[in-house]
Amino acid sequence: MKRQAFALLFLAILADAAKAHGAEPATPAAAAIPRVEIPGARVRAKDILGASAPDVELGATPPLGASRIVDRAEIERAFAAANVTPPKKIPAAVRVSRKTRRLTAADVSDAIRSALAAVRLPRGATLSSVRAAGVEVPADFQRVTVDLPALPRRAGPATAQATVTFLGESDTPIHKTMTPIELLLPPEAAFAEIPRGAPITLVIRRGLVEVSISAVAAIDSDVGAILPVTIKPSGRVLRARAIDKDHAVALEDS
């Protein structure tokens, strides 16, 4: 009987302990930290303290999906480093994250089509379709660029993984995503745009100096690709990027 009473008492104590442990409130400081979405790549005092605050930088904005805490001490150090008097009211801490914008599949498709319409597609290709998906991007992006991989040397339909780069202020890349697109390659795509041995003008730029030299393509290649070119008459070989069928620009590391 005593053993049974002891066991019941022990279980009651465990239950009370578990209940007390489960009822422990979250840390008030952690729960009370306000959140602020930052519209750009750098956190500024105005974002946290209001438009009337001095324009003092508080470091980088976290990448998409992440956040960080900016506390009062960090804000005060930033004002001191900028030799600016801080406001009297500064929050104890603020959690900051990058302000985002949700693009639908149609939004992404339209952006890709607009970007590709402004450039010449490699190998004379035409765009058939864009298999876009919705994506979360920084809210401050201004435009996109689209880069395509080397396309197959054949005619007919082809699928390519397009690299879509979202650009912000001063055309700074702020986000990238991959999107499959469908292309149609014409009959002439089965042949190299720049055949081996074709004459090509090599442009060499070093600082403000630009020199043009006669050369020949050392391999079959295409416009936009990097290829070795042989300088005449020295025979020296340099790596260059073909900017059209007749011109290539030497790479800096050649």
Phi, psi and omega in degrees: 000317179296321180297319180296317179296320179296319180296317179296320178296319180296317179295322179296319179297317179298318180297317179296319180295317180296319179297316180296320180294318181290334183272002182295123184290155176293157180301122183303321183297317181294320183289333187267356183292119179288155179250140178228130176268128184263128185278357182224188184281344181237140176277130180239154181303325180300326181296327185261320188260354179108162186298335182278352181287152176301152183276077181251134181277140183240023176104184185282147172283139179299155176294168180304136178086353181244169177210165175212159181260129173253114182262174183301319182298319179295319179297316180295322178295320180295319178294320179295319180295327179274359181057044180237138179289125181285156176295160181288325181257110177234129180297152180299322179194151177222137175265122183249148176212164181284130176290132185240168178222133180270118177262135176283169177301322179294321178299313181295317179299315180297320180295318179294315180298319179296318180294318182286334179293338183270357182230165176274122179287144182297149176058026177068022184289155171239148183277125179265309181203162178237123180262069186276158174232157177296151183210148175267125183229162174302136185294340185267011180294148184247327179199174179233154168240155182231125177249137181248147175285175176298130182270153181295149180271076179198167177265159176109189182288149179210147176252136179227146175270106181276134174269114182259118181252124177269126184252140178255214180299139181058030179057034177280126178296129181236349178194147178226149175210159179253137179222127177286138177230155179253131181237158174240120182263132181285169180305323182292347178291347178286352182240153179294136177291329178235098181289155178302134180089355180291138177294143181210141178271119180268124178258122179248122181243126176226101184067234180271357183265134177228129181233138176249131185229144176286136181209177176228151178289130182276343179216167170295136181206181182226162178298132181095345182271161174266132183217156173279136176237145181256122181283136175260141359262007187290331182085002179292141182252129177234153174272136183213160176255126180286121179264339169202187185291342186245353184224145175220147180252126180297140178282151184300327184273007180281000000 
